[in-house]
Amino acid sequence: MLLRPGTKTILWRRKGISLKKSPDLLDFRALKITALGKANAQKKKTNELIGQRNPEDRLFISQKRASDIMAGAADFKQLKFEQEEKKAEVEASKIARGGSVYFLCMALVAMYVWILRQRSNKEHVAKKVETLGRASLEGKFDLVQTKDGEEFSTDDLLGKWSLIYFGFTRCPDVCPEQLEKMAYVIQSIEENVDIVPLFISIDVRRDTFEEINEYCESFHPSLIGLSGTEKQVDAAAKSFRLYFSKGMYGESDEDYLLDHTVVIFLLNPENKIEEYFTQSKSPGQIIFETHQAIKKWKFLDDYMEVARQIEERKEEVQKKRLKRALSKE
């Protein structure tokens, strides 16, 4: 028979009594009470023994065991530290590799964009030069040199580089600034490069030859002044697609300013516009781009053929002028 005194389970069989027979109910009750008493007594005895024991004894650990535990804990901490350190190194390596790949990709993208921009700039410059070149060839100017009163035209520039600026001597600030830039360029050009600086006056009504000469000499001794009739100057301006007109008026009819396009033109030895420089260009930029244009032109694939054609054109010009001079006599 199973009894449950407290938390214990007891299998009890009365000695000398067969379980097959029906047991006496009073015997079972007595046995149950006895079992409960013994269980409680054992529990009380165990509690007394626990109470008499020193608490420090219960917490006592041998020195060897404590050393082993501490060593194991230290090894565990070291292992954990090394694992975290290795993990950090792996993460840092991943970041470094990722950063390197990122910067490499950015460098490739930047290089690609730079190549596209360079190509676009070259195409833009080519179109710009081609357009302005056609403009200069459509109307060759025929003017007068203010120093000696002799005729001067684009034919006199064949085989030479030239810088041309349209302005007027009474210009308060813009014209002097641009002519100073031209002077810097002339001073920077090598001696073996034949370059002619020209100042074309658009104020035919007020600018005299003497005033133009003094004005040019104040900037550079090699600066040549050109002028002519209003018709000649208008034709020259149109050949470069240059705009000018009377602007602000003063107290008298003679006191006025001229509005005009602010551009310095660079012509190559073929009398074609190689480059032009707006007002925003600094002297350094103009000098650099002028030198670059001269160097590139020297290395043309058909440079010798171009030089030969220029000489032929110069001979033709000389013949025409000689024939015209003889006809006047």
Secondary structure in CASP SS format (residue, H / E / C, confidence):
PFRMAT SS
TARGET T0000
AUTHOR 0000-0000-0000
METHOD secondary structure of the structure
MODEL  1
M C 1.00
L E 1.00
L E 1.00
R C 1.00
P C 1.00
G C 1.00
T C 1.00
K C 1.00
T C 1.00
I E 1.00
L E 1.00
W C 1.00
R C 1.00
R C 1.00
K C 1.00
G C 1.00
I C 1.00
S C 1.00
L C 1.00
K C 1.00
K C 1.00
S C 1.00
P C 1.00
D C 1.00
L H 1.00
L H 1.00
D H 1.00
F H 1.00
R H 1.00
A H 1.00
L H 1.00
K H 1.00
I H 1.00
T H 1.00
A H 1.00
L H 1.00
G H 1.00
K H 1.00
A H 1.00
N H 1.00
A H 1.00
Q H 1.00
K H 1.00
K H 1.00
K H 1.00
T H 1.00
N H 1.00
E H 1.00
L H 1.00
I H 1.00
G H 1.00
Q H 1.00
R C 1.00
N C 1.00
P H 1.00
E H 1.00
D H 1.00
R H 1.00
L H 1.00
F C 1.00
I C 1.00
S C 1.00
Q H 1.00
K H 1.00
R H 1.00
A H 1.00
S H 1.00
D H 1.00
I H 1.00
M H 1.00
A H 1.00
G H 1.00
A H 1.00
A H 1.00
D H 1.00
F H 1.00
K H 1.00
Q H 1.00
L H 1.00
K H 1.00
F H 1.00
E H 1.00
Q H 1.00
E H 1.00
E H 1.00
K H 1.00
K H 1.00
A H 1.00
E H 1.00
V H 1.00
E H 1.00
A H 1.00
S H 1.00
K H 1.00
I H 1.00
A H 1.00
R H 1.00
G H 1.00
G H 1.00
S H 1.00
V H 1.00
Y H 1.00
F H 1.00
L H 1.00
C H 1.00
M H 1.00
A H 1.00
L H 1.00
V H 1.00
A H 1.00
M H 1.00
Y H 1.00
V H 1.00
W H 1.00
I H 1.00
L H 1.00
R H 1.00
Q H 1.00
R H 1.00
S H 1.00
N H 1.00
K H 1.00
E H 1.00
H H 1.00
V H 1.00
A H 1.00
K H 1.00
K H 1.00
V H 1.00
E H 1.00
T H 1.00
L H 1.00
G H 1.00
R H 1.00
A H 1.00
S H 1.00
L H 1.00
E H 1.00
G C 1.00
K C 1.00
F C 1.00
D E 1.00
L E 1.00
V E 1.00
Q E 1.00
T C 1.00
K C 1.00
D C 1.00
G C 1.00
E C 1.00
E E 1.00
F E 1.00
S E 1.00
T H 1.00
D H 1.00
D H 1.00
L H 1.00
L C 1.00
G C 1.00
K C 1.00
W E 1.00
S E 1.00
L E 1.00
I E 1.00
Y E 1.00
F E 1.00
G E 1.00
F C 1.00
T C 1.00
R C 1.00
C C 1.00
P C 1.00
D C 1.00
V H 1.00
C H 1.00
P H 1.00
E H 1.00
Q H 1.00
L H 1.00
E H 1.00
K H 1.00
M H 1.00
A H 1.00
Y H 1.00
V H 1.00
I H 1.00
Q H 1.00
S H 1.00
I C 1.00
E C 1.00
E C 1.00
N C 1.00
V C 1.00
D C 1.00
I E 1.00
V E 1.00
P E 1.00
L E 1.00
F E 1.00
I E 1.00
S E 1.00
I C 1.00
D C 1.00
V C 1.00
R C 1.00
R C 1.00
D C 1.00
T C 1.00
F H 1.00
E H 1.00
E H 1.00
I H 1.00
N H 1.00
E H 1.00
Y H 1.00
C H 1.00
E H 1.00
S C 1.00
F C 1.00
H C 1.00
P C 1.00
S C 1.00
L C 1.00
I E 1.00
G E 1.00
L E 1.00
S E 1.00
G C 1.00
T C 1.00
E H 1.00
K H 1.00
Q H 1.00
V H 1.00
D H 1.00
A H 1.00
A H 1.00
A H 1.00
K H 1.00
S H 1.00
F C 1.00
R C 1.00
L C 1.00
Y C 1.00
F E 1.00
S E 1.00
K E 1.00
G E 1.00
M E 1.00
Y E 1.00
G C 1.00
E C 1.00
S C 1.00
D C 1.00
E C 1.00
D C 1.00
Y E 1.00
L E 1.00
L E 1.00
D E 1.00
H E 1.00
T C 1.00
V C 1.00
V E 1.00
I E 1.00
F E 1.00
L E 1.00
L E 1.00
N C 1.00
P C 1.00
E C 1.00
N C 1.00
K C 1.00
I E 1.00
E E 1.00
E E 1.00
Y E 1.00
F E 1.00
T E 1.00
Q C 1.00
S C 1.00
K C 1.00
S C 1.00
P H 1.00
G H 1.00
Q H 1.00
I H 1.00
I H 1.00
F H 1.00
E H 1.00
T H 1.00
H H 1.00
Q H 1.00
A H 1.00
I H 1.00
K H 1.00
K H 1.00
W H 1.00
K H 1.00
F C 1.00
L C 1.00
D C 1.00
D C 1.00
Y H 1.00
M H 1.00
E H 1.00
V H 1.00
A H 1.00
R H 1.00
Q H 1.00
I H 1.00
E H 1.00
E H 1.00
R H 1.00
K H 1.00
E H 1.00
E H 1.00
V H 1.00
Q H 1.00
K H 1.00
K H 1.00
R H 1.00
L H 1.00
K H 1.00
R H 1.00
A H 1.00
L H 1.00
S H 1.00
K H 1.00
E C 1.00
END
